[in-house]
Amino acid sequence: METGYAEVEGLRARTTSRNHASRLLLFYYSIIIYNVWLLVNLMMAEKFFRRLLGPIISMAVLKGALHVMIVNSFSTGQPGDLQKEVM
């Protein structure tokens, strides 16, 4: 349980807002992302391996992919925009 909470903390958005509702929303969002990460790892383990000895997709890879998708969703396609391709 504590290991899972530490992983969720790694995904949590940092904010200085004093609004409890927005802080709670960001925390719930991090829990959803963590659960998706777990589900994807379990599905890949079932498809490709017999036992899951460790995460197949690391949390760093997930965070990087999400960052690229979010940045690209706000870009306008104009020169100077930060755009990277998701690998």
N, C-alpha and C positions, 0 to 999 in steps of 0.2 A: 504494500500500500504506500509506504513512504517513498519507494523508488518511483512509483507512478506519479506521485505528487511532485517529485523533483523534476520529472520530465515535463509535466504540465507547466511548472514554473519557468522552464526553459522556453516555452512557447508563448508565454503570457506577454501581452503588449504592455509596455511601460507607459504610465500616465501620471500626471500630477493633478488630475482633476479631483475635486472634492465631491463631485456628484456621485453618490453611491450607486445609482442606477447604471451609469456609464461604466463604472469600474466593474460592476457585477456582470454587465453584458460582455466586456472584454474577457473576463475570467471564464464565463460560459463558452465563449468562442474558442478559447484555448483548450477547453475540455473537449469540445467537438473535434477540433483538429487532432488532438491526442488520440481520441477514439477511432478516428479515421485511419491514423497511422497504425494503430494496433490491428485494426481490421484488415488493412492491406497487407501487413506483414503476415498475419495468420492465413489469409487467402493464398498468398504466394508460397508459404511453407507447405500448405496442403497440396498445391498444384505441383511444386517442383521437388520437395524434399519430404522425408519421412518425419523428422523431428525438427522443431525450431530450437536451435541451440543459441541463437542470438538474433538480433534484428537483421532482416535482409536489406531493408531500406533504412539508412541511419536518419536520425532526427535532423542532422545538419543538411542532408540532401533534401529532406522535406522542406525545411525552412528556406533553403536556397531556391527551390522550385516555386514555392509560394511567393517569395520576394520578387522573382522575375515575372510571374503572372500578374501580380498586383501592379508593379511598375509599368508593364506593358499595357495593362488595361487603362491606365491614365495617360498614356503617351498620345500625342497627336499625329505622330508620323512625320513631323517637321524635322529638318536638320537641327542637331543639337539635343534632341530628345535622347534619353538613356533607354536603349532597347537592346536586349540580349535574347538570344534564342534559347528556349528550353531544350535541354539535351535529354 
